[in-house]
Amino acid sequence: MVLYLIFIYIAVLWIISAFVTVYDKIAAKRDWQRTPEKVLLWLGALGGAGMMLFVMKVIHHKTRKNKFMITLPIFLVVHILLVAL
């Protein structure tokens, strides 16, 4: 039951993280209000790091920002270790 809840949590967070990341990319191109970097990093810290890394690489968004390309992989490794315990 616990693994099922963890799976649901991660799946929902990954979907939200993907949508927010894509929205921020679109907002950057169209001069709309952007998603604060703090929000993106919190989504990654809470469990969305894997999906955010994937989406950022695919759509070439924030790939030059060390803040994201260093912290998101660290978050991902921590999440994997936590789930493996």
C-alpha positions in Angstrom: 0.0 0.0 0.0 2.8 2.4 0.9 4.6 1.8 -2.4 1.3 2.4 -4.3 0.9 5.8 -2.5 4.6 6.7 -3.3 4.0 5.8 -6.9 0.8 7.9 -7.1 2.6 10.8 -5.4 5.6 10.7 -7.8 3.4 10.3 -10.9 1.2 13.3 -10.0 4.3 15.4 -9.1 6.0 14.4 -12.4 2.9 15.4 -14.4 2.7 18.8 -12.6 6.4 19.3 -13.0 6.3 18.6 -16.7 3.4 21.0 -17.3 5.0 23.8 -15.2 8.3 23.4 -17.1 6.7 23.4 -20.5 4.5 26.4 -19.5 7.6 28.3 -18.4 9.3 27.6 -21.7 6.2 28.9 -23.6 6.0 31.9 -21.3 9.6 32.7 -22.0 9.0 32.8 -25.7 5.8 34.8 -25.6 6.8 37.3 -22.9 4.1 36.0 -20.5 4.5 35.9 -16.7 7.2 33.3 -15.9 7.2 30.6 -13.3 9.7 31.7 -10.6 12.9 29.6 -10.4 12.2 29.0 -6.8 8.9 27.2 -7.7 10.7 25.1 -10.3 13.4 24.1 -7.8 10.8 23.3 -5.1 9.0 21.0 -7.6 12.2 19.2 -8.2 13.0 18.9 -4.5 9.6 17.5 -3.7 10.0 14.7 -6.2 9.7 16.1 -9.8 13.4 16.2 -10.5 13.5 13.3 -12.9 10.7 14.5 -15.1 11.9 18.1 -15.0 15.4 17.0 -16.1 14.0 15.0 -19.0 11.6 17.8 -20.1 14.3 20.5 -19.8 16.7 18.5 -22.0 14.0 17.7 -24.6 12.7 21.3 -25.0 16.1 22.9 -24.3 14.8 24.9 -21.4 17.2 26.2 -18.6 19.9 23.8 -19.8 22.5 26.5 -19.5 21.6 27.3 -15.9 24.0 25.5 -13.5 21.4 26.0 -10.8 19.2 23.5 -12.5 21.7 21.2 -14.2 23.5 20.5 -10.9 20.7 20.6 -8.3 18.1 18.5 -10.2 20.4 15.5 -10.7 21.3 15.7 -7.0 17.6 15.8 -6.1 17.0 12.8 -8.4 19.7 10.7 -6.8 18.4 11.5 -3.3 14.9 10.5 -4.4 16.1 7.2 -5.9 18.0 6.5 -2.7 14.9 7.3 -0.5 12.7 5.1 -2.5 15.3 2.3 -2.5 15.3 2.3 1.3 
